[in-house]
Amino acid sequence: MRSSDSDLPFTALILTIFIFQIDSLVRFRIIKGRKKVSRPTDKMVAALKSLCEDKKNTVFVVSGKERHSLTETLGEIPNLGFAAEHGMFISWPTSKTSSKRTWETLVRETDRSWRKRAINLMELYTSRTQGSYIEETEMKVLWQYRDADIEFGFQQAKELEDHLSKDLRRFGVDVLHGGIEEGGFVEVRPQGVNKGVLAMRVLESRPPSKEGVDFALVLGDDHCDEPMLSVMRQIGRRAESARRAQHGEDPLTEMPATIQLVDVSSCDSFISPELKTFTCTVGKKPSAAASHLHDVDEVQELMDSLVKVGMRENQFYSAVDLRSLSDKCLAPLNPIELTNNDKANYGIGNGSMMKTMSLNRVEPEAHSKSLTDYIDHLGPIEDKDSDEDDGFFF
C-alpha cells in the first residue's frame, strides 16, 4: 500500500467500490395504503455522506424505484451514484447536487407494444383480486398485490406470472414475481436490465488505474438483488482463483447452486489482482451472497465501521483497512501497554501511533456467520465447502 511520502498522484490511490441496494437501507413493512414511504434514517444518510466524501470510494445506490424517488430521498449527497429501476437508468456520481442530474439508460428499448398487452392482462387480475392495483413506470409495469389477501393474492400472482410469460414470449421482456416478503408484485420489464449488468457497467466505467479496484462491498435484500450479488461474487472469485493459481495453491471449491453463472471476464482489466469482494444479503435466506446481515440495524453498524476506518489519521490508507478490528493480528488498542519487543513485532515505533494494514493482509477467521461477525472477528468472506454450510448461509 502506498505511503505518504510517495510521489504518485493522489488519483493513483487504491479505489474502492460500494454498491448498496436502497431497499436495504430502510425498514420495510407491509403497509396498508400507498402513500406511506419508507426512508433511510438520518444516521444512514450521514454514513453514506461520509463514505462519499472519501475520494477513494465509489458509492452507488441501486434501486427498483424511479429516478425522482432516488433524487428526492438522497439527491443532496455529493458524489453518490444512482441506478434507478433495477439499473435501467444510471446517474454517475457528481459533486453538484443543486443542478439537475444527468441520466443514462442501460439498454435501449425499441419496442414498447408489450406494455399494452401486459396491462390488459393485469387489469383482468385486478378486477378479480380485491386490494390489488397496477403501477406503471418509465421502464416497467407492475401488478401489486401487497394489500390483497395474502394467500389469494399469491395464488393469483402465480397465475398471472404464467399467463404473462406465455403471452409475451415473443417480446424482449422478463417477467418477475416478488413474493409477499419482497413486496408482493408481478413485474414485466425489458430484457437485459438487471442489477448484475449494472454492477459490471459500474466497474467497467471506472477511470483507468494501475491498481484497479481492490475492494468491493455489495449489499442486497431481495431476489432482484441476486444477479448483482452473483456477478460480484464471481468477479471476486475469479480474482482469487488467479491468485491461487499464481501461488500454486489448491483451487477453490465449486460455487453454490444459488449463483447464476455469467461471463464477467470483461471486468478483468478494471480490478486489482488483490481484489477482495464482500457480498451480503440482508436477512438469513438462500442467496448468491457469501454472507448475511440480520437486519437494517446491522447494515448501519457495518457502515459506521467503514466510516470510522475511512476517517483514520493516515489518509493514504484505503477504506479496506479494517485491521484495527482484528483480534488475531492486531496489537492491543493502547500501545502503551506493549513492551518494546511487542512494539517491534507489531511495527510500532517508540512514541508513535500503531500502524495499520490493509484487509488484504489480514489472516482469515474461519466460518463466521454474518458480515458483522467477520468484521468483529477479522475474517474476510471466503468460499466454503457446501458440507460445512448451515443450509442458508453461503
C-alpha positions as CSV (number, residue, x, y, z in Angstrom):
1,M,0.0,0.0,0.0
2,R,1.2,3.5,-0.8
3,S,2.8,5.6,1.9
4,S,2.6,9.3,2.4
5,D,6.0,10.1,1.0
6,S,5.2,8.5,-2.3
7,D,5.4,10.8,-5.4
8,L,2.5,9.1,-7.1
9,P,-0.5,11.3,-7.8
10,F,-3.5,11.1,-5.5
11,T,-5.6,9.6,-8.2
12,A,-3.4,6.5,-8.2
13,L,-4.6,5.6,-4.7
14,I,-6.4,2.3,-4.4
15,L,-10.1,2.6,-5.5
16,T,-13.0,1.2,-3.7
17,I,-16.5,0.4,-4.9
18,F,-19.5,0.0,-2.7
19,I,-22.8,-0.8,-4.3
20,F,-25.8,-0.5,-2.0
21,Q,-29.4,-1.6,-2.6
22,I,-31.6,1.2,-1.3
23,D,-34.2,-1.3,0.0
24,S,-31.5,-2.5,2.4
25,L,-31.2,1.0,3.9
26,V,-34.8,1.2,5.2
27,R,-37.1,-0.8,7.3
28,F,-39.7,-2.4,5.1
29,R,-43.1,-3.3,6.3
30,I,-46.3,-4.4,4.6
31,I,-48.3,-1.1,4.8
32,K,-51.9,-0.6,4.1
33,G,-52.1,2.4,1.9
34,R,-49.8,3.5,-0.9
35,K,-48.8,7.0,0.3
36,K,-46.5,6.0,3.2
37,V,-42.9,5.7,2.0
38,S,-40.0,4.1,4.0
39,R,-37.0,6.4,4.0
40,P,-33.4,5.9,5.2
41,T,-32.7,7.3,8.7
42,D,-30.7,10.4,9.3
43,K,-27.9,8.2,10.7
44,M,-27.9,6.1,7.5
45,V,-27.8,9.2,5.3
46,A,-24.9,10.6,7.4
47,A,-22.9,7.4,6.9
48,L,-23.5,7.5,3.2
49,K,-22.3,11.1,3.1
50,S,-19.1,10.2,4.9
51,L,-18.3,7.3,2.6
52,C,-18.9,9.5,-0.4
53,E,-16.5,12.2,1.0
54,D,-13.6,9.7,0.6
55,K,-12.2,10.2,-2.9
56,K,-11.0,6.6,-2.9
57,N,-14.6,5.4,-2.7
58,T,-17.3,5.0,-5.4
59,V,-20.7,4.6,-3.8
60,F,-23.8,3.6,-5.7
61,V,-27.4,3.2,-4.5
62,V,-29.1,0.7,-6.7
63,S,-32.9,0.5,-6.5
64,G,-36.1,-0.7,-8.3
65,K,-37.6,2.7,-7.5
66,E,-38.0,5.5,-10.1
67,R,-35.5,8.3,-10.7
68,H,-37.4,11.0,-8.9
69,S,-37.7,8.8,-5.8
70,L,-34.0,8.4,-5.5
71,T,-33.2,12.1,-6.1
72,E,-35.8,13.3,-3.7
73,T,-34.6,10.9,-1.0
74,L,-30.8,11.0,-1.4
75,G,-30.1,13.6,-4.1
76,E,-28.4,16.0,-1.6
77,I,-25.5,13.7,-1.0
78,P,-22.5,14.8,-3.2
79,N,-20.6,12.1,-5.1
80,L,-23.3,9.5,-4.7
81,G,-24.2,7.5,-7.8
82,F,-27.7,6.2,-8.5
83,A,-29.2,3.4,-10.5
84,A,-33.0,3.5,-10.8
85,E,-35.4,0.9,-11.9
86,H,-33.0,-2.0,-11.4
87,G,-30.3,-0.2,-13.3
88,M,-32.2,0.8,-16.4
89,F,-31.3,4.5,-15.6
90,I,-27.9,5.4,-14.3
91,S,-26.7,8.7,-12.8
92,W,-23.0,8.8,-12.2
93,P,-21.5,10.3,-9.0
94,T,-21.3,14.1,-9.1
95,S,-20.3,16.8,-6.7
96,K,-23.1,19.1,-8.0
97,T,-26.3,18.3,-6.1
98,S,-28.1,21.6,-6.8
99,S,-28.3,21.1,-10.6
100,K,-30.5,18.6,-12.4
101,R,-28.9,15.1,-12.6
102,T,-27.9,13.5,-15.9
103,W,-29.2,10.0,-16.5
104,E,-28.1,7.3,-19.0
105,T,-30.1,4.2,-20.0
106,L,-28.6,0.7,-19.6
107,V,-30.3,-0.7,-22.7
108,R,-32.2,0.9,-25.5
109,E,-35.9,-0.1,-25.6
110,T,-37.2,0.0,-29.2
111,D,-40.5,-2.0,-29.0
112,R,-42.9,-0.9,-26.3
113,S,-46.0,-2.7,-27.7
114,W,-45.7,-5.3,-24.9
115,R,-46.9,-2.7,-22.3
116,K,-50.5,-2.6,-23.5
117,R,-50.7,-6.4,-23.6
118,A,-49.3,-6.7,-20.1
119,I,-51.6,-4.0,-18.7
120,N,-54.7,-5.7,-20.3
121,L,-53.8,-9.0,-18.6
122,M,-53.1,-7.2,-15.3
123,E,-56.4,-5.4,-15.4
124,L,-58.2,-8.8,-15.6
125,Y,-56.5,-10.0,-12.4
126,T,-57.0,-6.6,-10.7
127,S,-60.8,-6.9,-11.2
128,R,-60.8,-10.3,-9.5
129,T,-58.4,-9.6,-6.7
130,Q,-59.6,-7.0,-4.2
131,G,-56.7,-4.8,-2.9
132,S,-54.5,-5.3,-6.0
133,Y,-53.6,-2.5,-8.4
134,I,-51.3,-1.7,-11.4
135,E,-48.3,0.6,-11.4
136,E,-46.5,1.9,-14.4
137,T,-43.0,3.4,-14.6
138,E,-40.9,4.6,-17.5
139,M,-39.4,1.2,-17.8
140,K,-41.7,-1.4,-16.3
141,V,-45.3,-2.4,-15.5
142,L,-46.2,-4.0,-12.1
143,W,-49.2,-5.7,-10.6
144,Q,-49.1,-5.1,-6.9
145,Y,-51.0,-7.4,-4.5
146,R,-49.4,-6.4,-1.2
147,D,-52.8,-5.1,0.1
148,A,-54.8,-8.1,-1.1
149,D,-55.5,-11.2,0.9
150,I,-52.1,-12.9,1.2
151,E,-52.9,-16.4,0.1
152,F,-55.4,-15.5,-2.6
153,G,-53.1,-12.7,-3.9
154,F,-50.2,-15.1,-4.1
155,Q,-52.2,-17.6,-6.0
156,Q,-53.4,-15.0,-8.5
157,A,-49.9,-13.7,-8.9
158,K,-48.6,-17.2,-9.9
159,E,-51.4,-17.5,-12.5
160,L,-50.7,-14.0,-13.8
161,E,-47.0,-14.7,-14.0
162,D,-47.6,-17.9,-16.1
163,H,-50.1,-16.1,-18.3
164,L,-47.7,-13.1,-18.9
165,S,-44.8,-15.4,-19.7
166,K,-46.8,-17.3,-22.4
167,D,-48.4,-14.2,-23.9
168,L,-45.3,-12.1,-24.0
169,R,-42.8,-14.8,-25.0
170,R,-42.1,-13.2,-28.4
171,F,-41.2,-9.9,-26.9
172,G,-37.9,-9.0,-25.4
173,V,-39.1,-8.8,-21.8
174,D,-38.6,-10.5,-18.5
175,V,-41.5,-11.5,-16.1
176,L,-40.6,-11.5,-12.4
177,H,-42.6,-12.4,-9.3
178,G,-41.7,-10.9,-6.0
179,G,-43.3,-12.8,-3.0
180,I,-45.2,-11.1,-0.2
181,E,-42.0,-10.9,1.8
182,E,-40.5,-8.8,-1.0
183,G,-43.5,-6.5,-1.5
184,G,-45.9,-8.7,-3.4
185,F,-45.8,-8.0,-7.1
186,V,-45.6,-9.3,-10.6
187,E,-43.3,-7.2,-12.9
188,V,-42.7,-7.0,-16.6
189,R,-39.5,-5.2,-17.8
190,P,-37.2,-5.2,-20.8
191,Q,-34.6,-7.9,-21.1
192,G,-31.0,-7.1,-20.3
193,V,-31.9,-4.9,-17.4
194,N,-30.8,-6.2,-14.0
195,K,-28.5,-5.2,-11.2
196,G,-25.9,-7.7,-12.3
197,V,-25.5,-6.0,-15.6
198,L,-25.4,-2.6,-13.8
199,A,-22.6,-3.8,-11.4
200,M,-20.4,-4.7,-14.4
201,R,-21.2,-1.4,-16.1
202,V,-20.1,0.5,-13.0
203,L,-16.8,-1.5,-12.8
204,E,-16.1,-1.1,-16.5
205,S,-16.8,2.7,-16.3
206,R,-14.0,3.3,-13.8
207,P,-11.1,5.6,-14.9
208,P,-8.0,3.6,-15.9
209,S,-5.8,2.8,-12.9
210,K,-2.7,0.7,-12.4
211,E,-4.0,-0.6,-9.1
212,G,-7.6,-1.2,-10.2
213,V,-10.5,-1.8,-7.8
214,D,-9.1,-3.7,-4.8
215,F,-12.3,-4.0,-2.6
216,A,-16.0,-4.3,-3.3
217,L,-18.9,-4.4,-0.9
218,V,-22.3,-5.3,-2.2
219,L,-25.5,-5.3,-0.1
220,G,-28.9,-6.5,-1.2
221,D,-32.1,-7.8,0.4
222,D,-34.4,-9.4,-2.2
223,H,-34.5,-11.6,-5.3
224,C,-33.9,-8.6,-7.6
225,D,-30.5,-8.2,-6.0
226,E,-29.4,-11.7,-6.6
227,P,-28.0,-11.0,-10.1
228,M,-25.8,-8.2,-8.6
229,L,-24.7,-10.4,-5.7
230,S,-24.0,-13.3,-8.1
231,V,-22.0,-11.2,-10.6
232,M,-19.9,-9.5,-7.9
233,R,-19.2,-12.8,-6.2
234,Q,-18.0,-14.3,-9.5
235,I,-15.7,-11.3,-10.1
236,G,-14.2,-11.7,-6.7
237,R,-13.8,-15.4,-7.1
238,R,-12.2,-15.0,-10.5
239,A,-9.5,-12.8,-8.9
240,E,-9.0,-15.2,-6.0
241,S,-8.7,-18.2,-8.3
242,A,-6.0,-16.3,-10.4
243,R,-4.1,-15.6,-7.1
244,R,-4.2,-19.2,-6.0
245,A,-3.0,-20.4,-9.4
246,Q,-0.1,-18.0,-9.3
247,H,1.0,-19.2,-5.9
248,G,0.4,-22.9,-6.7
249,E,-2.4,-23.2,-4.1
250,D,-5.3,-25.6,-4.3
251,P,-8.2,-24.4,-6.5
252,L,-11.4,-23.1,-4.9
253,T,-14.4,-25.5,-4.3
254,E,-17.4,-25.3,-6.6
255,M,-19.7,-22.4,-6.3
256,P,-23.1,-22.8,-4.7
257,A,-26.1,-23.6,-6.9
258,T,-27.6,-20.2,-5.9
259,I,-25.1,-18.4,-8.2
260,Q,-26.2,-17.9,-11.8
261,L,-23.1,-18.2,-13.9
262,V,-22.4,-15.3,-16.3
263,D,-19.3,-14.2,-18.2
264,V,-17.6,-11.5,-16.1
265,S,-14.2,-11.6,-17.9
266,S,-14.8,-8.1,-19.3
267,C,-14.2,-6.7,-15.9
268,D,-10.7,-8.2,-15.5
269,S,-8.8,-5.1,-16.7
270,F,-10.6,-2.9,-14.2
271,I,-9.9,-4.8,-11.0
272,S,-6.8,-5.3,-8.9
273,P,-5.2,-8.8,-8.7
274,E,-5.7,-8.4,-4.9
275,L,-9.4,-7.7,-5.2
276,K,-11.4,-8.7,-2.1
277,T,-15.2,-8.9,-2.7
278,F,-17.8,-9.0,0.1
279,T,-21.3,-10.0,-1.0
280,C,-24.0,-9.8,1.7
281,T,-27.8,-10.3,1.8
282,V,-30.0,-8.7,4.5
283,G,-31.9,-11.5,6.2
284,K,-30.9,-15.1,6.6
285,K,-32.1,-16.9,3.4
286,P,-30.8,-18.8,0.4
287,S,-28.8,-16.3,-1.7
288,A,-25.9,-15.9,-4.1
289,A,-24.3,-13.8,-1.4
290,A,-21.4,-15.2,0.6
291,S,-22.7,-13.7,3.9
292,H,-25.7,-12.2,5.5
293,L,-26.7,-9.4,7.9
294,H,-29.8,-10.0,10.0
295,D,-31.5,-6.6,9.6
296,V,-31.0,-2.9,8.8
297,D,-29.5,-2.3,12.2
298,E,-26.6,-4.5,11.3
299,V,-26.3,-2.7,8.0
300,Q,-26.0,0.5,10.0
301,E,-23.3,-1.0,12.2
302,L,-21.3,-2.1,9.2
303,M,-21.5,1.3,7.5
304,D,-20.5,3.1,10.7
305,S,-17.5,0.8,11.0
306,L,-16.4,1.6,7.4
307,V,-16.8,5.3,8.1
308,K,-14.6,5.0,11.2
309,V,-11.9,3.2,9.3
310,G,-12.0,5.7,6.5
311,M,-11.5,8.6,8.9
312,R,-8.2,7.3,10.3
313,E,-5.5,9.8,10.7
314,N,-3.5,8.3,7.8
315,Q,-5.2,9.5,4.7
316,F,-3.1,7.3,2.4
317,Y,-4.7,4.1,3.6
318,S,-7.7,2.6,1.8
319,A,-11.1,2.2,3.3
320,V,-10.4,-1.6,3.2
321,D,-8.1,-1.0,6.2
322,L,-10.1,-3.0,8.7
323,R,-7.1,-4.3,10.5
324,S,-7.9,-2.3,13.6
325,L,-10.9,-4.6,14.2
326,S,-8.7,-7.7,14.4
327,D,-8.2,-9.8,17.5
328,K,-5.7,-12.1,15.7
329,C,-3.0,-9.9,14.2
330,L,-3.6,-6.5,15.8
331,A,-1.8,-5.1,18.8
332,P,-3.8,-4.0,21.8
333,L,-5.6,-0.7,21.2
334,N,-3.3,1.0,23.8
335,P,0.3,0.8,22.5
336,I,1.5,2.0,25.9
337,E,0.6,-1.4,27.3
338,L,3.1,-3.1,24.9
339,T,6.7,-4.0,25.7
340,N,9.4,-2.8,23.4
341,N,9.6,-6.3,21.9
342,D,5.8,-6.3,21.3
343,K,6.0,-2.9,19.7
344,A,8.7,-4.2,17.3
345,N,6.6,-7.2,16.4
346,Y,3.6,-5.0,15.7
347,G,5.6,-2.4,13.8
348,I,5.1,0.3,16.4
349,G,7.9,2.8,17.0
350,N,8.5,4.5,20.3
351,G,6.2,7.5,20.8
352,S,4.2,6.7,17.6
353,M,0.7,5.5,16.8
354,M,0.1,2.0,15.8
355,K,0.5,1.2,12.1
356,T,-2.4,-0.1,10.1
357,M,-2.6,-2.8,7.5
358,S,-5.0,-3.5,4.6
359,L,-7.6,-6.1,5.0
360,N,-5.9,-7.9,2.1
361,R,-3.1,-8.8,4.5
362,V,-5.3,-9.9,7.4
363,E,-5.4,-13.6,8.2
364,P,-8.9,-15.0,7.7
365,E,-11.1,-16.0,10.6
366,A,-13.0,-19.2,9.7
367,H,-16.7,-19.7,9.4
368,S,-18.3,-16.6,10.9
369,K,-22.0,-16.4,10.0
370,S,-22.6,-12.7,9.3
371,L,-20.7,-9.9,7.8
372,T,-20.6,-8.1,11.2
373,D,-19.1,-11.3,12.7
374,Y,-16.4,-11.1,10.0
375,I,-15.6,-7.5,11.0
376,D,-15.7,-8.3,14.7
377,H,-13.5,-11.4,14.4
378,L,-11.5,-10.1,11.5
379,G,-12.3,-12.6,8.7
380,P,-12.7,-11.9,5.0
381,I,-15.6,-13.8,3.5
382,E,-14.4,-17.0,1.9
383,D,-16.0,-19.7,-0.1
384,K,-16.6,-22.8,2.0
385,D,-17.4,-26.4,1.2
386,S,-21.1,-26.9,0.9
387,D,-21.0,-29.6,3.6
388,E,-19.9,-27.1,6.1
389,D,-22.7,-24.6,5.4
390,D,-25.8,-24.4,7.6
391,G,-28.2,-24.6,4.7
392,F,-29.0,-20.9,4.4
393,F,-25.5,-19.4,4.6
394,F,-23.4,-19.5,1.5
